[in-house]
Amino acid sequence: MKRPRAPKVDLEARRAPVQERSKERVAKILGAAAALLDAGGLDAVTTNAIAREAGVPVGTLYQFFPNREAVLLALAEQSLDALTARFAPRLERPAGLDPIDGVIDTLRDAYVDIPGLAVLVGTTQGHPELEAVYATNNARIVGWVEALIAAEGASADARGAAIVAVEASDAVLRRWLRGRARGERGGERLLEHLKAMLRAYFGPMLAATRAPAKSAPPKRKK
């Protein structure tokens, strides 16, 4: 017997803000959702709570978003765009900067600093639409890491190495975020373990490209 399909949740924004006043209202709504996420987690976010926090009538919220999930999706897209902007400087890293430290530290700081992002990424696994947004973001990061690997000349399969590194890092970072939300200690050590794992993975690739070329032995005179 087939299971009945769950009803599809409408996640499309009802209308895009055009006027400055509408844009300000949407910004307040998304900012309020982020504040509620950071203060009380996912369960604290309802349309009524978002409207109260934003200082707008709940009817105004519904003019732009059909439900809570649509607000969360818009917030996730906005937050991940902010994360994307933080990675741009990493593509032109100063000489001597460890790219592994740079990428992991950038992610850590973004999750801590960008409102609502840590809770969204740490607690919304299994939500298909949000997971699709995260997958798109991971694909962007894979592209950046692939470019860094290729620039080093480190691997013929730069894309495969980038996918492994990003997906493994994503799993550890999500575990770190869940622990951080529960107030667990030792989270920074977990990130140091992640860096050590990535160095062990990429170390042989980088060593092969940075090893000095062996000169041919001098020919003996007859």
C-alpha positions as CSV (number, residue, x, y, z in Angstrom):
1,M,0.0,0.0,0.0
2,K,1.4,3.3,-1.0
3,R,1.9,6.0,1.6
4,P,-0.1,9.2,0.9
5,R,2.2,12.0,-0.2
6,A,2.8,14.8,2.2
7,P,1.2,18.1,1.0
8,K,3.6,20.3,-0.7
9,V,4.6,23.4,1.3
10,D,4.4,26.7,-0.6
11,L,7.8,28.3,-0.3
12,E,7.5,30.9,-3.1
13,A,7.5,34.5,-1.9
14,R,4.2,36.0,-2.6
15,R,5.6,39.2,-4.1
16,A,9.1,40.7,-4.4
17,P,9.5,44.0,-2.7
18,V,10.0,46.8,-5.2
19,Q,9.5,50.1,-3.3
20,E,12.0,51.0,-0.6
21,R,9.3,50.8,2.1
22,S,8.6,47.2,1.1
23,K,12.2,46.3,1.0
24,E,12.7,47.7,4.5
25,R,9.7,45.6,5.7
26,V,11.1,42.4,4.2
27,A,14.5,43.2,5.7
28,K,12.9,43.7,9.1
29,I,11.0,40.3,8.7
30,L,14.2,38.4,7.9
31,G,16.1,40.2,10.6
32,A,13.4,39.3,13.1
33,A,13.5,35.6,12.0
34,A,17.3,35.5,12.5
35,A,17.0,37.1,15.9
36,L,14.4,34.6,17.0
37,L,16.5,31.7,15.7
38,D,19.6,32.9,17.6
39,A,17.6,33.5,20.8
40,G,15.4,30.5,21.0
41,G,16.1,28.1,18.1
42,L,13.9,26.8,15.4
43,D,10.9,26.2,17.7
44,A,10.8,29.9,18.6
45,V,10.2,31.0,15.0
46,T,6.5,31.3,14.1
47,T,4.8,33.8,11.8
48,N,3.2,35.6,14.8
49,A,6.5,35.8,16.7
50,I,8.3,37.1,13.6
51,A,5.7,39.8,13.0
52,R,5.9,40.9,16.7
53,E,9.8,40.9,16.6
54,A,9.7,42.9,13.3
55,G,7.1,45.3,14.6
56,V,4.8,44.7,11.7
57,P,1.2,43.3,11.5
58,V,1.2,39.6,10.7
59,G,-0.9,40.5,7.7
60,T,2.0,42.5,6.4
61,L,4.2,39.4,6.7
62,Y,1.7,37.3,4.7
63,Q,1.8,39.9,2.0
64,F,5.3,38.8,1.2
65,F,5.6,35.2,2.6
66,P,2.9,32.5,2.7
67,N,4.3,30.8,5.9
68,R,7.2,30.4,8.2
69,E,9.1,28.0,5.9
70,A,9.1,30.6,3.1
71,V,10.7,33.1,5.5
72,L,13.3,30.6,6.6
73,L,14.2,29.8,3.0
74,A,14.6,33.5,2.1
75,L,16.7,34.0,5.2
76,A,18.9,31.0,4.3
77,E,19.5,32.3,0.8
78,Q,20.3,35.8,2.1
79,S,22.7,34.4,4.8
80,L,24.5,32.1,2.4
81,D,24.9,35.0,0.0
82,A,26.7,36.8,2.9
83,L,28.8,33.8,3.4
84,T,29.7,33.7,-0.3
85,A,30.9,37.3,-0.1
86,R,33.3,36.3,2.7
87,F,35.0,33.7,0.5
88,A,35.9,36.0,-2.3
89,P,39.2,37.3,-0.6
90,R,40.3,33.6,-0.2
91,L,40.6,33.2,-3.9
92,E,43.4,35.7,-4.0
93,R,45.1,34.7,-0.7
94,P,48.4,36.4,0.4
95,A,51.5,34.4,-0.1
96,G,52.2,32.1,2.9
97,L,48.6,32.0,4.2
98,D,47.5,28.5,4.9
99,P,44.4,27.9,2.7
100,I,43.0,25.3,5.1
101,D,43.1,27.7,8.0
102,G,41.6,30.4,5.8
103,V,38.6,28.3,4.6
104,I,37.7,26.7,8.0
105,D,38.2,30.0,9.9
106,T,36.1,31.8,7.4
107,L,33.3,29.3,7.8
108,R,33.6,29.3,11.6
109,D,33.5,33.1,11.8
110,A,30.6,33.3,9.3
111,Y,28.5,30.9,11.2
112,V,29.1,32.9,14.4
113,D,28.7,36.4,12.9
114,I,25.9,36.1,10.3
115,P,22.6,36.3,12.2
116,G,20.6,33.0,12.2
117,L,23.0,31.1,9.9
118,A,24.4,28.8,12.6
119,V,20.9,27.7,13.8
120,L,19.6,27.2,10.2
121,V,22.5,25.0,9.1
122,G,22.7,23.2,12.4
123,T,19.1,22.3,13.0
124,T,17.3,22.1,9.6
125,Q,18.7,18.8,8.2
126,G,16.0,16.8,6.4
127,H,14.1,19.9,5.2
128,P,14.3,19.3,1.4
129,E,14.1,22.9,0.2
130,L,16.6,24.2,2.7
131,E,18.9,21.2,2.0
132,A,18.8,22.2,-1.7
133,V,19.9,25.7,-0.8
134,Y,22.8,24.3,1.3
135,A,23.7,21.9,-1.5
136,T,23.9,24.8,-3.9
137,N,26.1,26.7,-1.5
138,N,28.4,23.6,-1.0
139,A,28.7,23.4,-4.8
140,R,29.9,27.0,-4.9
141,I,32.5,26.2,-2.2
142,V,33.6,23.1,-4.1
143,G,34.3,25.4,-7.1
144,W,36.4,27.7,-5.0
145,V,38.4,24.9,-3.4
146,E,38.8,23.3,-6.8
147,A,40.3,26.5,-8.1
148,L,42.7,26.8,-5.2
149,I,43.8,23.1,-5.7
150,A,44.3,23.6,-9.4
151,A,46.2,26.8,-8.8
152,E,48.7,24.8,-6.7
153,G,48.9,22.2,-9.4
154,A,48.3,19.7,-6.6
155,S,46.0,17.1,-8.2
156,A,44.9,15.9,-11.6
157,D,41.5,15.3,-10.1
158,A,41.1,18.7,-8.4
159,R,37.3,18.5,-8.5
160,G,37.1,15.1,-6.8
161,A,39.5,16.3,-4.0
162,A,37.5,19.4,-3.5
163,I,34.2,17.5,-3.2
164,V,35.6,15.1,-0.6
165,A,37.1,18.0,1.4
166,V,33.9,20.2,1.3
167,E,31.5,17.4,2.1
168,A,33.6,16.0,4.9
169,S,34.1,19.5,6.3
170,D,30.4,20.2,6.0
171,A,29.6,17.2,8.1
172,V,32.1,18.1,10.9
173,L,31.0,21.8,10.8
174,R,27.4,20.8,11.3
175,R,28.4,18.6,14.2
176,W,30.3,21.5,15.7
177,L,27.2,23.8,15.2
178,R,24.9,21.3,17.0
179,G,27.3,21.0,19.9
180,R,27.7,24.8,20.0
181,A,23.9,25.1,20.2
182,R,23.8,22.7,23.1
183,G,26.6,24.5,24.9
184,E,29.1,21.6,24.5
185,R,32.8,22.4,25.4
186,G,35.7,21.6,23.2
187,G,34.2,22.8,19.9
188,E,37.3,24.6,18.8
189,R,39.3,21.4,19.2
190,L,36.9,19.7,16.9
191,L,37.7,22.3,14.2
192,E,41.5,21.8,14.8
193,H,41.0,18.1,14.2
194,L,39.2,19.0,11.0
195,K,42.1,21.1,9.9
196,A,44.6,18.3,10.7
197,M,42.5,15.9,8.7
198,L,42.5,18.2,5.7
199,R,46.2,18.8,6.0
200,A,46.8,15.0,6.0
201,Y,44.6,14.6,3.0
202,F,46.1,17.5,0.9
203,G,49.7,17.2,2.3
204,P,50.9,14.5,-0.1
205,M,49.3,16.3,-3.1
206,L,51.0,19.6,-2.2
207,A,54.3,17.9,-1.4
208,A,54.4,16.3,-4.8
209,T,54.1,19.7,-6.5
210,R,56.5,21.5,-4.2
211,A,59.3,19.0,-4.2
212,P,62.4,20.3,-6.0
213,A,62.9,18.8,-9.4
214,K,65.7,16.2,-9.5
215,S,68.5,17.0,-11.8
216,A,69.8,14.4,-14.1
217,P,73.1,12.8,-12.9
218,P,76.2,14.1,-14.8
219,K,77.4,11.9,-17.6
220,R,80.7,10.1,-17.1
221,K,83.5,11.0,-19.5
222,K,84.8,8.1,-21.5
